[in-house]
Amino acid sequence: MTELIKVVVTGAAGRMGREVVKMVLQDEQMQLAAAVGPSSGPVDAGTLVGLEPCGVLVTPDLETALSNAKADVLVDFTVPHAAYGNTTAAIMHGVRPVIGTTGITPEQIEELDKLCQSRGIGGLIAPNFSIGAILMMKFAAQASKYLPHVEIIEYHGDQKLDAPSGTSVKTAELISEVREELRQGNPQEKETIEGSRGGYYNGFRIHSVRLPGVFAQQEVIFGGFGQTLKIRHDSYDRAGYMPGVSVAVKKVMTYTGLIYGFEHLMD
């Protein structure tokens, strides 16, 4: 029998964290080792997500959880200002991080990679775990070879803390790997309202929409002579990210070093 992968979930009481807890409890190859999140009293993680009690209580202290759980993997869906510290703590305990929180800087990613290498463990930071979103990014990068005039519009709820989204930044990075910098628009254009043309990235623009009632969508628009191409992905439910998280938890056990981007784990 294959040994179960022991998983610590941070942000367990949050909306994404609850989905992760549920996924771990229902996956035959995983075992919930600890659930970390704010709690006003002893709450069973299984009960928290609407399942049978599992015997794991939600705890507010990550260090204690890492020390006691003897875990293999930490899955983090928290907030940008906490994710870097959580990831560092996990690596220092020899626990492989799978991070879905966006906002970690390239410099921090480089530091975390070195730390993973020094500990001989794998790690993953992924702006998006949705298979459809990853395909959207790949298709956009492919299209930019032939239609280099491009803009990105991303839509999220008004409580999202970072802008642009990690998904749009990753999309822009993938496009820039195959598309030379091309400064778009009229060279004489002038913004009469600052920021109206969006954020500038390698010659093209990223626009962030933040509204209540919106979950997560992204549209990549390409323009050419007499034509446009639009590649769009829409997410409607957090459960849609869980197949990707499940794959990441299993694959992070098989390599050393920190990988940035779920697309590197796809066949």
C-alpha positions as a Markdown table, in Angstrom:
| # | Residue | x | y | z |
|---|---|---|---|---|
| 1 | Met | 0.0 | 0.0 | 0.0 |
| 2 | Thr | 1.3 | 3.4 | -1.0 |
| 3 | Glu | 2.0 | 5.7 | 2.0 |
| 4 | Leu | -0.5 | 8.5 | 2.4 |
| 5 | Ile | 0.7 | 12.1 | 1.7 |
| 6 | Lys | 0.2 | 14.1 | 4.9 |
| 7 | Val | -1.1 | 17.6 | 4.2 |
| 8 | Val | -1.2 | 20.8 | 6.2 |
| 9 | Val | -3.8 | 23.3 | 5.0 |
| 10 | Thr | -3.3 | 27.0 | 5.9 |
| 11 | Gly | -6.2 | 29.4 | 5.5 |
| 12 | Ala | -8.4 | 26.4 | 6.3 |
| 13 | Ala | -11.3 | 28.5 | 7.4 |
| 14 | Gly | -11.3 | 30.6 | 4.2 |
| 15 | Arg | -13.4 | 29.9 | 1.2 |
| 16 | Met | -10.5 | 28.3 | -0.8 |
| 17 | Gly | -9.0 | 26.7 | 2.2 |
| 18 | Arg | -12.3 | 24.8 | 3.0 |
| 19 | Glu | -12.3 | 23.4 | -0.5 |
| 20 | Val | -8.7 | 22.2 | -0.1 |
| 21 | Val | -9.6 | 20.6 | 3.3 |
| 22 | Lys | -12.6 | 18.9 | 1.6 |
| 23 | Met | -10.4 | 17.7 | -1.3 |
| 24 | Val | -7.8 | 16.2 | 1.0 |
| 25 | Leu | -10.3 | 14.4 | 3.2 |
| 26 | Gln | -11.9 | 12.9 | 0.1 |
| 27 | Asp | -8.7 | 11.8 | -1.6 |
| 28 | Glu | -7.6 | 8.3 | -0.9 |
| 29 | Gln | -3.9 | 9.1 | -1.4 |
| 30 | Met | -3.9 | 12.0 | 1.2 |
| 31 | Gln | -4.3 | 12.4 | 4.9 |
| 32 | Leu | -5.1 | 15.7 | 6.6 |
| 33 | Ala | -2.3 | 16.3 | 9.1 |
| 34 | Ala | -3.3 | 19.8 | 10.3 |
| 35 | Ala | -5.7 | 22.6 | 9.5 |
| 36 | Val | -4.5 | 26.1 | 10.3 |
| 37 | Gly | -6.7 | 29.2 | 10.5 |
| 38 | Pro | -8.3 | 31.6 | 12.9 |
| 39 | Ser | -10.7 | 29.8 | 15.3 |
| 40 | Ser | -12.7 | 31.0 | 18.3 |
| 41 | Gly | -12.7 | 27.5 | 19.8 |
| 42 | Pro | -12.1 | 23.8 | 19.0 |
| 43 | Val | -13.6 | 23.1 | 15.6 |
| 44 | Asp | -13.1 | 19.8 | 13.8 |
| 45 | Ala | -11.9 | 20.4 | 10.2 |
| 46 | Gly | -14.3 | 17.8 | 8.8 |
| 47 | Thr | -17.3 | 19.5 | 10.4 |
| 48 | Leu | -16.0 | 22.9 | 9.2 |
| 49 | Val | -16.3 | 21.8 | 5.6 |
| 50 | Gly | -19.6 | 19.9 | 6.0 |
| 51 | Leu | -18.2 | 16.4 | 6.2 |
| 52 | Glu | -18.0 | 13.9 | 9.1 |
| 53 | Pro | -15.6 | 14.8 | 11.9 |
| 54 | Cys | -12.1 | 13.8 | 11.0 |
| 55 | Gly | -10.3 | 14.2 | 14.4 |
| 56 | Val | -8.2 | 17.2 | 13.2 |
| 57 | Leu | -9.0 | 20.4 | 15.0 |
| 58 | Val | -8.4 | 23.8 | 13.3 |
| 59 | Thr | -5.5 | 25.5 | 15.0 |
| 60 | Pro | -4.3 | 29.2 | 14.8 |
| 61 | Asp | -0.6 | 28.4 | 15.2 |
| 62 | Leu | 1.3 | 27.3 | 12.1 |
| 63 | Glu | 4.6 | 26.6 | 13.8 |
| 64 | Thr | 3.0 | 24.3 | 16.3 |
| 65 | Ala | 1.1 | 22.5 | 13.5 |
| 66 | Leu | 4.3 | 22.0 | 11.5 |
| 67 | Ser | 6.2 | 20.8 | 14.5 |
| 68 | Asn | 3.6 | 18.3 | 15.5 |
| 69 | Ala | 2.1 | 17.1 | 12.3 |
| 70 | Lys | 5.1 | 15.5 | 10.6 |
| 71 | Ala | 3.6 | 16.5 | 7.3 |
| 72 | Asp | 4.8 | 16.1 | 3.7 |
| 73 | Val | 3.1 | 19.0 | 2.0 |
| 74 | Leu | 1.6 | 22.4 | 3.0 |
| 75 | Val | -1.1 | 23.9 | 0.9 |
| 76 | Asp | -1.5 | 27.7 | 1.3 |
| 77 | Phe | -4.5 | 29.8 | 0.2 |
| 78 | Thr | -4.2 | 32.8 | 2.5 |
| 79 | Val | -3.2 | 36.4 | 1.8 |
| 80 | Pro | -0.1 | 37.9 | 0.2 |
| 81 | His | 1.4 | 39.4 | 3.4 |
| 82 | Ala | 1.2 | 35.9 | 5.1 |
| 83 | Ala | 2.0 | 33.5 | 2.3 |
| 84 | Tyr | 5.8 | 34.2 | 2.1 |
| 85 | Gly | 6.2 | 33.6 | 5.9 |
| 86 | Asn | 4.1 | 30.5 | 5.8 |
| 87 | Thr | 6.1 | 29.1 | 2.8 |
| 88 | Thr | 9.4 | 29.8 | 4.5 |
| 89 | Ala | 8.3 | 28.2 | 7.7 |
| 90 | Ala | 7.1 | 25.1 | 5.8 |
| 91 | Ile | 10.4 | 24.7 | 4.0 |
| 92 | Met | 12.4 | 25.1 | 7.2 |
| 93 | His | 10.4 | 22.2 | 8.6 |
| 94 | Gly | 11.1 | 20.1 | 5.5 |
| 95 | Val | 7.5 | 20.4 | 4.3 |
| 96 | Arg | 6.9 | 20.9 | 0.6 |
| 97 | Pro | 4.9 | 24.1 | -0.1 |
| 98 | Val | 2.1 | 24.2 | -2.7 |
| 99 | Ile | 1.1 | 27.9 | -2.8 |
| 100 | Gly | -2.0 | 29.3 | -4.5 |
| 101 | Thr | -1.8 | 32.7 | -2.8 |
| 102 | Thr | -0.7 | 35.4 | -5.3 |
| 103 | Gly | 1.4 | 38.5 | -4.6 |
| 104 | Ile | 4.7 | 36.8 | -3.8 |
| 105 | Thr | 7.5 | 38.7 | -5.6 |
| 106 | Pro | 10.0 | 37.3 | -8.1 |
| 107 | Glu | 12.8 | 38.1 | -5.6 |
| 108 | Gln | 11.0 | 36.1 | -2.9 |
| 109 | Ile | 10.4 | 33.2 | -5.4 |
| 110 | Glu | 14.1 | 33.1 | -6.1 |
| 111 | Glu | 14.9 | 33.0 | -2.3 |
| 112 | Leu | 12.3 | 30.2 | -1.7 |
| 113 | Asp | 13.8 | 28.2 | -4.6 |
| 114 | Lys | 17.2 | 28.4 | -3.1 |
| 115 | Leu | 15.8 | 27.3 | 0.3 |
| 116 | Cys | 14.0 | 24.4 | -1.3 |
| 117 | Gln | 17.2 | 23.3 | -3.0 |
| 118 | Ser | 19.1 | 23.5 | 0.2 |
| 119 | Arg | 16.6 | 21.3 | 2.0 |
| 120 | Gly | 16.3 | 18.9 | -0.9 |
| 121 | Ile | 12.5 | 19.2 | -1.3 |
| 122 | Gly | 10.1 | 20.4 | -4.0 |
| 123 | Gly | 7.8 | 23.3 | -4.0 |
| 124 | Leu | 5.2 | 25.0 | -6.2 |
| 125 | Ile | 3.8 | 28.5 | -6.5 |
| 126 | Ala | 0.9 | 28.7 | -8.9 |
| 127 | Pro | -1.1 | 31.8 | -9.7 |
| 128 | Asn | -3.9 | 29.5 | -11.0 |
| 129 | Phe | -4.7 | 25.8 | -10.5 |
| 130 | Ser | -7.5 | 25.6 | -13.0 |
| 131 | Ile | -6.8 | 23.4 | -16.0 |
| 132 | Gly | -8.9 | 25.7 | -18.2 |
| 133 | Ala | -7.0 | 28.8 | -17.1 |
| 134 | Ile | -3.6 | 27.1 | -17.8 |
| 135 | Leu | -4.8 | 26.2 | -21.3 |
| 136 | Met | -6.0 | 29.8 | -21.8 |
| 137 | Met | -2.5 | 31.0 | -20.9 |
| 138 | Lys | -0.8 | 28.5 | -23.3 |
| 139 | Phe | -3.2 | 29.4 | -26.1 |
| 140 | Ala | -2.6 | 33.1 | -25.6 |
| 141 | Ala | 1.2 | 32.6 | -25.7 |
| 142 | Gln | 0.8 | 30.6 | -28.9 |
| 143 | Ala | -1.4 | 33.3 | -30.5 |
| 144 | Ser | 1.0 | 36.1 | -29.6 |
| 145 | Lys | 3.5 | 34.7 | -32.1 |
| 146 | Tyr | 1.2 | 35.5 | -34.9 |
| 147 | Leu | -0.9 | 38.4 | -33.5 |
| 148 | Pro | 1.6 | 40.4 | -31.3 |
| 149 | His | -0.9 | 43.3 | -30.6 |
| 150 | Val | -2.5 | 42.1 | -27.3 |
| 151 | Glu | -4.2 | 43.4 | -24.2 |
| 152 | Ile | -5.4 | 41.5 | -21.1 |
| 153 | Ile | -8.6 | 42.2 | -19.1 |
| 154 | Glu | -9.0 | 40.4 | -15.8 |
| 155 | Tyr | -12.1 | 40.4 | -13.6 |
| 156 | His | -12.3 | 39.6 | -9.9 |
| 157 | Gly | -14.4 | 40.4 | -6.9 |
| 158 | Asp | -13.9 | 43.7 | -5.1 |
| 159 | Gln | -12.3 | 42.0 | -2.1 |
| 160 | Lys | -9.2 | 40.8 | -4.1 |
| 161 | Leu | -6.1 | 42.4 | -2.6 |
| 162 | Asp | -3.6 | 42.3 | -5.5 |
| 163 | Ala | -3.9 | 43.9 | -8.9 |
| 164 | Pro | -3.2 | 42.8 | -11.5 |
| 165 | Ser | -4.0 | 39.2 | -10.7 |
| 166 | Gly | -1.4 | 36.6 | -10.5 |
| 167 | Thr | -3.0 | 34.8 | -13.4 |
| 168 | Ser | -2.8 | 37.9 | -15.7 |
| 169 | Val | 0.9 | 38.5 | -14.7 |
| 170 | Lys | 1.7 | 34.8 | -15.5 |
| 171 | Thr | -0.1 | 35.1 | -18.8 |
| 172 | Ala | 1.9 | 38.3 | -19.6 |
| 173 | Glu | 5.1 | 36.5 | -18.7 |
| 174 | Leu | 4.3 | 33.6 | -21.0 |
| 175 | Ile | 3.4 | 35.9 | -23.8 |
| 176 | Ser | 6.7 | 37.9 | -23.3 |
| 177 | Glu | 8.7 | 34.7 | -23.6 |
| 178 | Val | 7.7 | 34.3 | -27.3 |
| 179 | Arg | 6.9 | 37.8 | -28.3 |
| 180 | Glu | 9.4 | 40.6 | -28.6 |
| 181 | Glu | 8.6 | 43.9 | -26.8 |
| 182 | Leu | 6.3 | 45.9 | -29.0 |
| 183 | Arg | 5.0 | 49.2 | -27.7 |
| 184 | Gln | 1.4 | 49.4 | -28.8 |
| 185 | Gly | -1.0 | 52.2 | -29.6 |
| 186 | Asn | -0.5 | 55.6 | -31.1 |
| 187 | Pro | 2.9 | 57.0 | -30.0 |
| 188 | Gln | 1.2 | 60.4 | -29.5 |
| 189 | Glu | -1.6 | 59.0 | -27.3 |
| 190 | Lys | -2.2 | 60.8 | -24.0 |
| 191 | Glu | -4.1 | 59.6 | -20.9 |
| 192 | Thr | -6.5 | 62.4 | -19.9 |
| 193 | Ile | -7.4 | 60.3 | -16.8 |
| 194 | Glu | -4.3 | 58.7 | -15.3 |
| 195 | Gly | -4.3 | 54.9 | -15.6 |
| 196 | Ser | -7.1 | 54.7 | -18.1 |
| 197 | Arg | -4.9 | 52.7 | -20.5 |
| 198 | Gly | -4.2 | 50.1 | -17.8 |
| 199 | Gly | -0.9 | 48.7 | -16.4 |
| 200 | Tyr | 2.1 | 48.6 | -18.8 |
| 201 | Tyr | 3.9 | 45.3 | -19.3 |
| 202 | Asn | 6.5 | 44.7 | -22.1 |
| 203 | Gly | 4.7 | 47.0 | -24.5 |
| 204 | Phe | 1.1 | 45.9 | -23.9 |
| 205 | Arg | -1.6 | 46.6 | -21.2 |
| 206 | Ile | -3.3 | 44.8 | -18.4 |
| 207 | His | -6.6 | 46.0 | -17.1 |
| 208 | Ser | -8.0 | 44.9 | -13.7 |
| 209 | Val | -11.7 | 45.0 | -13.0 |
| 210 | Arg | -12.8 | 44.7 | -9.4 |
| 211 | Leu | -16.6 | 44.4 | -8.8 |
| 212 | Pro | -18.9 | 42.7 | -6.3 |
| 213 | Gly | -20.7 | 39.7 | -7.8 |
| 214 | Val | -17.7 | 38.8 | -10.0 |
| 215 | Phe | -15.7 | 35.6 | -9.3 |
| 216 | Ala | -12.8 | 35.2 | -11.7 |
| 217 | Gln | -12.5 | 35.7 | -15.4 |
| 218 | Gln | -9.8 | 36.7 | -17.8 |
| 219 | Glu | -9.9 | 37.7 | -21.5 |
| 220 | Val | -6.9 | 38.0 | -23.7 |
| 221 | Ile | -7.6 | 40.1 | -26.8 |
| 222 | Phe | -5.5 | 40.1 | -29.9 |
| 223 | Gly | -5.9 | 42.6 | -32.8 |
| 224 | Gly | -4.7 | 42.4 | -36.4 |
| 225 | Phe | -5.7 | 43.9 | -39.7 |
| 226 | Gly | -9.4 | 43.4 | -40.1 |
| 227 | Gln | -9.7 | 40.9 | -37.3 |
| 228 | Thr | -9.6 | 40.3 | -33.6 |
| 229 | Leu | -9.1 | 37.1 | -31.5 |
| 230 | Lys | -10.4 | 36.7 | -28.0 |
| 231 | Ile | -9.3 | 33.9 | -25.7 |
| 232 | Arg | -11.4 | 33.9 | -22.5 |
| 233 | His | -11.6 | 31.7 | -19.4 |
| 234 | Asp | -14.4 | 31.9 | -16.8 |
| 235 | Ser | -14.3 | 30.3 | -13.3 |
| 236 | Tyr | -17.6 | 29.9 | -11.6 |
| 237 | Asp | -16.8 | 27.8 | -8.5 |
| 238 | Arg | -13.7 | 27.3 | -6.3 |
| 239 | Ala | -14.1 | 23.5 | -6.6 |
| 240 | Gly | -12.9 | 23.9 | -10.1 |
| 241 | Tyr | -9.4 | 24.5 | -8.8 |
| 242 | Met | -9.2 | 21.3 | -6.8 |
| 243 | Pro | -8.2 | 18.8 | -9.5 |
| 244 | Gly | -5.2 | 20.9 | -10.1 |
| 245 | Val | -4.3 | 21.2 | -6.4 |
| 246 | Ser | -4.6 | 17.4 | -6.1 |
| 247 | Val | -2.2 | 16.9 | -9.0 |
| 248 | Ala | 0.2 | 19.5 | -7.5 |
| 249 | Val | 0.3 | 17.9 | -4.0 |
| 250 | Lys | 1.2 | 14.5 | -5.6 |
| 251 | Lys | 3.8 | 15.8 | -8.1 |
| 252 | Val | 5.6 | 18.1 | -5.6 |
| 253 | Met | 6.7 | 14.9 | -3.8 |
| 254 | Thr | 8.7 | 13.9 | -6.9 |
| 255 | Tyr | 11.2 | 16.7 | -7.6 |
| 256 | Thr | 13.6 | 19.2 | -5.9 |
| 257 | Gly | 13.4 | 23.0 | -6.1 |
| 258 | Leu | 10.6 | 25.5 | -6.4 |
| 259 | Ile | 8.5 | 25.6 | -9.6 |
| 260 | Tyr | 6.6 | 28.8 | -10.5 |
| 261 | Gly | 3.5 | 28.0 | -12.6 |
| 262 | Phe | 1.2 | 24.9 | -12.7 |
| 263 | Glu | 1.7 | 24.6 | -16.4 |
| 264 | His | 5.1 | 23.0 | -15.7 |
| 265 | Leu | 3.4 | 20.1 | -14.0 |
| 266 | Met | 1.0 | 19.4 | -16.9 |
| 267 | Asp | 1.9 | 16.7 | -19.5 |
